[in-house]
């Protein structure tokens, strides 16, 4: 079943009903870890609010992999999320 930014609100009730009926569902992402910078977080939030069990499975993480390969000291490390595609917004976000 597809689940993306354009159908999140329509799919959440259907998926929650499936979980309530005892079905087991896996959330996968086409890029990166599910629920990090994608609408999967909304599904997890809805499931937790209904006291449904959520079991995360660790997988590859491009940000951590890049950090390890960079040679930089890995602490401290902060994940900010994706920057805007607009240059002006990128500059604004990167100013502390």
TIMI-2910 file (N, C-alpha, C, CB; in pm, 1 decimal, decimal comma, always signed):
<rs>
+----------+----------+----------+----------+----------+----------+----------+----------+----------+----------+----------+----------+------+
!      n_x !      n_y !      n_z !     ca_x !     ca_y !     ca_z !      c_x !      c_y !      c_z !     cb_x !     cb_y !     cb_z ! resn !
+----------+----------+----------+----------+----------+----------+----------+----------+----------+----------+----------+----------+------+
!    +85,2 !   -116,4 !     +0,0 !     +0,0 !     +0,0 !     +0,0 !    +90,4 !   +123,5 !     +0,0 !    -97,3 !     -0,7 !   +122,7 !  Unk !
!    +62,2 !   +217,2 !    -85,4 !   +141,2 !   +340,5 !    -87,8 !   +102,9 !   +429,5 !    +30,4 !   +120,7 !   +416,3 !   -221,6 !  Unk !
!   +201,2 !   +502,0 !    +80,9 !   +180,1 !   +594,9 !   +191,6 !   +279,6 !   +707,6 !   +172,3 !   +197,3 !   +524,9 !   +332,6 !  Unk !
!   +228,9 !   +823,8 !   +136,1 !   +317,8 !   +936,1 !   +106,2 !   +249,2 !  +1066,5 !   +143,4 !   +358,3 !   +936,6 !    -43,4 !  Unk !
!   +319,7 !  +1177,0 !   +123,4 !   +269,7 !  +1307,3 !   +167,9 !   +134,6 !  +1345,8 !   +108,1 !   +369,7 !  +1413,0 !   +134,2 !  Unk !
!    +96,5 !  +1285,3 !     -3,9 !    -29,1 !  +1321,9 !    -69,8 !   -149,2 !  +1237,9 !    -24,9 !    -12,9 !  +1309,0 !   -218,7 !  Unk !
!   -124,8 !  +1127,1 !    +48,2 !   -238,5 !  +1044,9 !    +90,5 !   -234,4 !  +1007,6 !   +238,9 !   -243,5 !   +919,0 !     +7,7 !  Unk !
!   -148,5 !  +1072,9 !   +314,5 !   -129,9 !  +1039,8 !   +456,0 !   -261,1 !  +1038,3 !   +533,4 !    -34,7 !  +1138,4 !   +520,1 !  Unk !
!   -337,7 !  +1144,5 !   +524,9 !   -460,2 !  +1155,4 !   +605,0 !   -565,7 !  +1052,3 !   +565,7 !   -518,3 !  +1294,8 !   +591,5 !  Unk !
!   -567,2 !  +1011,2 !   +439,6 !   -663,3 !   +909,1 !   +396,7 !   -619,1 !   +769,2 !   +440,3 !   -680,8 !   +913,4 !   +244,3 !  Unk !
!   -488,2 !   +744,6 !   +442,8 !   -436,9 !   +610,3 !   +471,3 !   -428,3 !   +577,6 !   +620,7 !   -300,9 !   +594,9 !   +409,7 !  Unk !
!   -401,4 !   +676,1 !   +704,4 !   -380,0 !   +647,2 !   +846,6 !   -497,0 !   +569,8 !   +908,3 !   -358,4 !   +777,2 !   +923,3 !  Unk !
!   -622,9 !   +611,7 !   +891,8 !   -732,3 !   +533,9 !   +952,8 !   -737,7 !   +389,0 !   +902,7 !   -865,8 !   +602,0 !   +924,6 !  Unk !
!   -712,3 !   +368,3 !   +775,4 !   -713,4 !   +233,3 !   +718,3 !   -604,5 !   +147,7 !   +780,5 !   -695,6 !   +238,7 !   +565,9 !  Unk !
!   -485,6 !   +203,5 !   +791,1 !   -372,3 !   +128,6 !   +846,8 !   -393,8 !   +101,5 !   +995,6 !   -240,3 !   +206,0 !   +825,2 !  Unk !
!   -444,5 !   +199,2 !  +1068,9 !   -471,9 !   +177,3 !  +1210,9 !   -574,2 !    +65,9 !  +1230,4 !   -521,8 !   +306,7 !  +1276,4 !  Unk !
!   -676,4 !    +61,7 !  +1146,3 !   -777,8 !    -44,6 !  +1154,3 !   -713,7 !   -180,7 !  +1129,1 !   -891,9 !    -19,5 !  +1052,5 !  Unk !
!   -624,4 !   -187,7 !  +1031,5 !   -554,4 !   -313,1 !  +1002,9 !   -473,9 !   -358,4 !  +1125,0 !   -461,4 !   -296,6 !   +880,3 !  Unk !
!   -405,3 !   -264,3 !  +1189,1 !   -327,0 !   -296,7 !  +1308,5 !   -416,7 !   -340,3 !  +1423,8 !   -242,7 !   -176,5 !  +1350,8 !  Unk !
!   -528,2 !   -270,5 !  +1442,0 !   -623,0 !   -306,9 !  +1548,1 !   -681,1 !   -446,0 !  +1525,9 !   -736,2 !   -204,2 !  +1555,7 !  Unk !
!   -693,0 !   -485,7 !  +1399,1 !   -744,4 !   -618,4 !  +1364,6 !   -638,0 !   -727,2 !  +1377,1 !   -799,6 !   -617,4 !  +1223,4 !  Unk !
!   -518,4 !   -689,1 !  +1422,9 !   -412,9 !   -787,7 !  +1447,1 !   -314,9 !   -809,3 !  +1333,8 !   -474,1 !   -915,6 !  +1479,0 !  Unk !
!   -329,8 !   -735,2 !  +1226,4 !   -234,5 !   -750,0 !  +1116,9 !   -100,7 !   -687,9 !  +1155,6 !   -289,0 !   -685,1 !   +987,8 !  Unk !
!     +5,6 !   -745,9 !  +1105,3 !   +138,6 !   -689,8 !  +1125,7 !   +177,9 !   -616,0 !   +998,9 !   +243,1 !   -800,7 !  +1161,7 !  Unk !
!   +227,8 !   -495,8 !  +1015,3 !   +259,6 !   -410,8 !   +901,2 !   +403,1 !   -362,6 !   +913,4 !   +162,0 !   -290,8 !   +892,0 !  Unk !
!   +475,2 !   -364,5 !   +803,6 !   +611,2 !   -311,1 !   +799,9 !   +609,8 !   -181,7 !   +719,9 !   +711,3 !   -414,2 !   +737,9 !  Unk !
!   +676,8 !    -83,8 !   +771,4 !   +689,8 !    +44,7 !   +702,4 !   +829,1 !    +49,7 !   +640,1 !   +666,6 !   +166,3 !   +800,9 !  Unk !
!   +836,0 !    +70,7 !   +510,3 !   +964,6 !    +83,8 !   +441,9 !   +967,8 !   +217,9 !   +370,2 !   +987,9 !    -33,8 !   +341,6 !  Unk !
!  +1086,8 !   +263,4 !   +342,7 !  +1104,3 !   +392,7 !   +276,8 !  +1184,6 !   +373,7 !   +149,5 !  +1173,9 !   +494,4 !   +370,6 !  Unk !
!  +1156,1 !   +455,2 !    +49,7 !  +1232,6 !   +445,6 !    -74,9 !  +1368,6 !   +513,2 !    -63,0 !  +1154,1 !   +507,7 !   -190,0 !  Unk !
!  +1390,7 !   +586,4 !    +44,9 !  +1520,1 !   +652,0 !    +66,1 !  +1538,4 !   +680,0 !   +214,7 !  +1530,3 !   +783,8 !    -16,4 !  Unk !
!  +1632,2 !   +614,3 !   +275,2 !  +1662,6 !   +641,1 !   +415,2 !  +1577,5 !   +562,4 !   +512,6 !  +1646,3 !   +785,6 !   +442,6 !  Unk !
!  +1588,7 !   +598,9 !   +637,5 !  +1519,1 !   +531,7 !   +747,2 !  +1374,2 !   +579,8 !   +753,8 !  +1591,2 !   +557,3 !   +882,2 !  Unk !
!  +1277,0 !   +487,5 !   +756,3 !  +1137,2 !   +528,5 !   +766,4 !  +1111,4 !   +616,4 !   +889,1 !  +1047,7 !   +405,9 !   +771,3 !  Unk !
!  +1025,1 !   +712,8 !   +872,1 !   +980,7 !   +806,4 !   +976,2 !  +1081,2 !   +915,6 !  +1009,6 !   +949,3 !   +731,0 !  +1100,3 !  Unk !
!  +1194,0 !   +920,3 !   +940,2 !  +1288,6 !  +1031,0 !   +954,9 !  +1274,0 !  +1114,1 !   +828,0 !  +1439,3 !   +980,2 !   +976,6 !  Unk !
!  +1222,4 !  +1232,5 !   +840,7 !  +1203,6 !  +1323,1 !   +726,4 !  +1108,1 !  +1267,4 !   +621,7 !  +1336,8 !  +1352,6 !   +661,5 !  Unk !
!  +1008,1 !  +1193,2 !   +664,8 !   +903,5 !  +1148,3 !   +572,6 !   +772,4 !  +1135,2 !   +650,7 !   +942,4 !  +1011,9 !   +504,2 !  Unk !
!   +660,4 !  +1116,5 !   +582,7 !   +531,5 !  +1113,7 !   +652,7 !   +509,2 !   +990,9 !   +740,4 !   +421,6 !  +1121,6 !   +553,2 !  Unk !
!   +601,0 !   +896,8 !   +738,4 !   +587,6 !   +780,2 !   +825,2 !   +578,5 !   +818,0 !   +971,6 !   +703,4 !   +686,6 !   +804,5 !  Unk !
!   +637,4 !   +929,9 !  +1008,3 !   +632,6 !   +976,6 !  +1147,1 !   +488,6 !  +1001,6 !  +1189,7 !   +716,2 !  +1104,9 !  +1164,3 !  Unk !
!   +406,2 !  +1050,8 !  +1098,8 !   +265,4 !  +1075,5 !  +1131,5 !   +191,4 !   +944,8 !  +1159,8 !   +196,5 !  +1151,1 !  +1017,0 !  Unk !
!   +226,2 !   +840,5 !  +1085,7 !   +165,7 !   +709,3 !  +1108,0 !   +207,1 !   +654,4 !  +1244,4 !   +206,1 !   +611,0 !   +996,0 !  Unk !
!   +334,9 !   +665,0 !  +1277,3 !   +382,9 !   +616,8 !  +1406,8 !   +314,7 !   +693,6 !  +1519,9 !   +536,8 !   +631,1 !  +1416,9 !  Unk !
!   +306,0 !   +825,1 !  +1505,9 !   +240,5 !   +907,7 !  +1608,3 !    +95,4 !   +863,5 !  +1628,4 !   +245,7 !  +1057,6 !  +1568,9 !  Unk !
!    +25,1 !   +837,3 !  +1519,1 !   -114,7 !   +793,3 !  +1527,5 !   -124,6 !   +655,9 !  +1593,5 !   -178,6 !   +789,3 !  +1387,5 !  Unk !
!    -34,0 !   +565,9 !  +1559,4 !    -35,7 !   +431,8 !  +1619,0 !     -8,2 !   +438,3 !  +1768,9 !    +67,9 !   +341,1 !  +1550,4 !  Unk !
!    +90,2 !   +517,0 !  +1808,3 !   +123,0 !   +531,5 !  +1950,3 !     +5,8 !   +593,1 !  +2026,4 !   +249,6 !   +618,2 !  +1968,2 !  Unk !
!    -61,3 !   +690,6 !  +1965,1 !   -175,5 !   +754,2 !  +2032,1 !   -290,9 !   +655,9 !  +2053,5 !   -224,4 !   +874,3 !  +1950,5 !  Unk !
!   -295,5 !   +549,7 !  +1973,1 !   -398,1 !   +445,7 !  +1987,8 !   -347,6 !   +327,8 !  +2071,5 !   -443,0 !   +396,0 !  +1849,7 !  Unk !
!   -230,1 !   +345,6 !  +2133,1 !   -167,9 !   +242,5 !  +2217,6 !   -137,2 !   +115,5 !  +2139,2 !   -258,9 !   +209,1 !  +2335,7 !  Unk !
!   -103,5 !   +132,2 !  +2011,9 !    -63,1 !    +19,6 !  +1928,5 !    +88,7 !     +5,6 !  +1937,0 !   -109,9 !    +39,1 !  +1780,2 !  Unk !
!   +135,5 !   -116,6 !  +1933,7 !   +277,5 !   -144,6 !  +1947,8 !   +353,4 !   -108,7 !  +1819,6 !   +299,1 !   -292,3 !  +1983,1 !  Unk !
!   +460,0 !    -32,2 !  +1833,9 !   +546,7 !     +4,2 !  +1721,6 !   +685,3 !    -52,1 !  +1751,1 !   +551,7 !   +161,0 !  +1699,9 !  Unk !
!   +737,9 !   -132,7 !  +1660,4 !   +869,3 !   -193,7 !  +1679,0 !   +961,7 !   -144,6 !  +1568,3 !   +860,0 !   -349,7 !  +1678,9 !  Unk !
!  +1056,5 !    -56,5 !  +1601,0 !  +1149,6 !     -9,6 !  +1498,5 !  +1258,2 !   -114,3 !  +1472,3 !  +1213,4 !   +124,3 !  +1540,8 !  Unk !
!  +1292,3 !   -131,6 !  +1348,6 !  +1400,7 !   -221,8 !  +1311,2 !  +1515,6 !   -137,4 !  +1258,4 !  +1354,0 !   -327,0 !  +1204,6 !  Unk !
!  +1632,3 !   -147,2 !  +1320,4 !  +1743,6 !    -64,6 !  +1273,6 !  +1785,7 !   -105,4 !  +1133,1 !  +1862,7 !    -75,3 !  +1369,7 !  Unk !
!  +1823,3 !     -7,0 !  +1058,4 !  +1868,2 !    -31,2 !   +921,9 !  +1974,5 !    +69,0 !   +884,3 !  +1751,2 !    -24,4 !   +823,3 !  Unk !
!  +2001,0 !    +76,2 !   +758,2 !  +2103,9 !   +169,5 !   +713,7 !  +2057,9 !   +312,7 !   +736,9 !  +2137,5 !   +147,0 !   +565,0 !  Unk !
!  +2153,3 !   +398,0 !   +760,1 !  +2125,1 !   +538,6 !   +784,8 !  +2230,7 !   +618,8 !   +710,9 !  +2124,0 !   +572,2 !   +938,5 !  Unk !
!  +2191,5 !   +685,7 !   +604,3 !  +2287,0 !   +757,1 !   +519,3 !  +2363,1 !   +864,6 !   +595,2 !  +2215,4 !   +819,4 !   +401,9 !  Unk !
!  +2297,1 !   +934,5 !   +686,6 !  +2363,5 !  +1040,7 !   +761,4 !  +2475,1 !   +988,1 !   +849,4 !  +2263,5 !  +1114,8 !   +845,6 !  Unk !
!  +2447,2 !   +882,4 !   +923,3 !  +2548,8 !   +822,5 !  +1010,5 !  +2659,4 !   +759,3 !   +926,6 !  +2485,3 !   +716,8 !  +1104,2 !  Unk !
!  +2622,8 !   +692,4 !   +818,1 !  +2722,7 !   +631,6 !   +730,5 !  +2816,6 !   +737,1 !   +674,2 !  +2654,8 !   +555,3 !   +616,6 !  Unk !
!  +2762,1 !   +850,2 !   +629,7 !  +2845,5 !   +959,1 !   +576,9 !  +2934,9 !  +1017,2 !   +686,0 !  +2757,4 !  +1070,1 !   +516,3 !  Unk !
!  +2882,1 !  +1031,2 !   +806,7 !  +2961,5 !  +1083,1 !   +918,0 !  +3080,2 !   +991,9 !   +946,3 !  +2874,6 !  +1098,0 !  +1044,1 !  Unk !
!  +3056,7 !   +862,9 !   +950,6 !  +3163,6 !   +767,2 !   +976,9 !  +3269,8 !   +773,3 !   +867,9 !  +3107,0 !   +625,3 !   +987,7 !  Unk !
!  +3227,4 !   +782,1 !   +742,6 !  +3321,5 !   +783,7 !   +629,9 !  +3393,8 !   +916,8 !   +613,8 !  +3248,7 !   +751,4 !   +502,3 !  Unk !
!  +3345,4 !  +1022,4 !   +679,2 !  +3402,7 !  +1156,2 !   +659,8 !  +3536,9 !  +1176,5 !   +727,9 !  +3307,4 !  +1259,2 !   +709,7 !  Unk !
!  +3563,1 !  +1101,3 !   +831,4 !  +3684,3 !  +1123,5 !   +908,5 !  +3667,7 !  +1230,7 !  +1015,1 !  +3796,3 !  +1161,0 !   +816,8 !  Unk !
!  +3550,5 !  +1293,2 !  +1021,8 !  +3523,7 !  +1393,9 !  +1124,7 !  +3504,7 !  +1326,3 !  +1260,4 !  +3398,6 !  +1477,9 !  +1088,0 !  Unk !
!  +3531,8 !  +1399,5 !  +1366,5 !  +3503,2 !  +1348,4 !  +1500,3 !  +3350,7 !  +1335,7 !  +1511,7 !  +3562,9 !  +1443,4 !  +1613,5 !  Unk !
!  +3299,5 !  +1217,7 !  +1547,0 !  +3155,0 !  +1197,0 !  +1542,7 !  +3073,8 !  +1256,3 !  +1658,1 !  +3129,2 !  +1053,9 !  +1537,6 !  Unk !
!  +3138,7 !  +1311,8 !  +1759,6 !  +3064,7 !  +1375,7 !  +1867,3 !  +3115,5 !  +1517,5 !  +1885,5 !  +3077,5 !  +1295,6 !  +1998,7 !  Unk !
!  +3030,6 !  +1613,5 !  +1903,3 !  +2884,9 !  +1600,9 !  +1903,8 !  +2830,4 !  +1590,5 !  +1761,5 !  +2821,2 !  +1720,4 !  +1976,2 !  Unk !
!  +2715,1 !  +1530,7 !  +1749,4 !  +2648,8 !  +1514,5 !  +1620,5 !  +2502,0 !  +1550,1 !  +1637,4 !  +2665,4 !  +1369,3 !  +1565,9 !  Unk !
!  +2450,0 !  +1628,2 !  +1545,0 !  +2309,1 !  +1665,4 !  +1546,4 !  +2250,6 !  +1641,5 !  +1408,2 !  +2290,4 !  +1813,4 !  +1589,6 !  Unk !
!  +2135,3 !  +1575,9 !  +1403,4 !  +2065,0 !  +1558,3 !  +1276,5 !  +1960,9 !  +1667,9 !  +1266,2 !  +1999,4 !  +1416,3 !  +1265,6 !  Unk !
!  +1973,8 !  +1751,9 !  +1166,4 !  +1884,6 !  +1866,2 !  +1148,6 !  +1765,0 !  +1832,3 !  +1060,8 !  +1960,6 !  +1982,7 !  +1088,8 !  Unk !
!  +1781,8 !  +1742,8 !   +968,0 !  +1677,7 !  +1713,0 !   +869,9 !  +1718,8 !  +1767,3 !   +734,5 !  +1541,7 !  +1772,5 !   +913,2 !  Unk !
!  +1629,3 !  +1763,7 !   +640,9 !  +1660,5 !  +1811,8 !   +506,8 !  +1649,8 !  +1963,6 !   +499,9 !  +1567,3 !  +1747,4 !   +403,8 !  Unk !
!  +1743,5 !  +2023,3 !   +430,9 !  +1738,2 !  +2166,9 !   +407,2 !  +1638,9 !  +2196,6 !   +295,3 !  +1878,4 !  +2222,2 !   +372,0 !  Unk !
!  +1588,6 !  +2317,1 !   +294,0 !  +1500,6 !  +2362,6 !   +187,2 !  +1575,6 !  +2358,5 !    +54,2 !  +1447,8 !  +2505,5 !   +216,2 !  Unk !
!  +1504,6 !  +2347,1 !    -52,9 !  +1567,2 !  +2353,1 !   -185,5 !  +1596,3 !  +2496,5 !   -227,2 !  +1477,8 !  +2286,3 !   -289,5 !  Unk !
!  +1540,1 !  +2591,0 !   -154,7 !  +1558,7 !  +2732,7 !   -186,2 !  +1684,6 !  +2784,3 !   -116,6 !  +1434,3 !  +2815,8 !   -143,4 !  Unk !
!  +1773,3 !  +2843,9 !   -194,8 !  +1901,7 !  +2891,5 !   -143,4 !  +1885,7 !  +2986,3 !    -25,8 !  +1979,0 !  +2959,9 !   -253,1 !  Unk !
!  +1792,3 !  +3079,7 !    -36,2 !  +1771,2 !  +3176,8 !    +70,8 !  +1732,5 !  +3105,8 !   +201,3 !  +1662,1 !  +3278,4 !    +30,5 !  Unk !
!  +1644,6 !  +3007,1 !   +191,5 !  +1602,5 !  +2931,4 !   +309,9 !  +1716,9 !  +2846,6 !   +365,3 !  +1482,6 !  +2841,9 !   +275,8 !  Unk !
!  +1800,6 !  +2792,3 !   +276,1 !  +1916,2 !  +2714,6 !   +321,6 !  +2008,6 !  +2801,2 !   +406,2 !  +1993,2 !  +2656,1 !   +201,5 !  Unk !
!  +2039,4 !  +2920,6 !   +355,2 !  +2128,3 !  +3011,5 !   +427,9 !  +2068,2 !  +3050,3 !   +562,3 !  +2156,6 !  +3137,4 !   +344,6 !  Unk !
!  +1939,0 !  +3074,3 !   +564,5 !  +1870,6 !  +3111,3 !   +688,2 !  +1877,9 !  +2996,3 !   +789,9 !  +1723,1 !  +3148,6 !   +659,1 !  Unk !
!  +1857,0 !  +2874,0 !   +743,7 !  +1859,9 !  +2757,8 !   +832,3 !  +1998,9 !  +2730,4 !   +888,4 !  +1810,3 !  +2635,8 !   +758,7 !  Unk !
!  +2101,4 !  +2761,0 !   +810,3 !  +2237,9 !  +2730,1 !   +851,9 !  +2299,7 !  +2836,1 !   +941,6 !  +2323,9 !  +2711,7 !   +731,6 !  Unk !
!  +2230,2 !  +2947,1 !   +962,7 !  +2277,8 !  +3049,5 !  +1055,5 !  +2230,4 !  +3013,5 !  +1195,4 !  +2227,7 !  +3191,6 !  +1014,3 !  Unk !
!  +2320,8 !  +3012,6 !  +1288,9 !  +2285,9 !  +2975,9 !  +1426,7 !  +2266,7 !  +3100,4 !  +1508,3 !  +2394,1 !  +2886,5 !  +1490,4 !  Unk !
+----------+----------+----------+----------+----------+----------+----------+----------+----------+----------+----------+----------+------+
</rs>
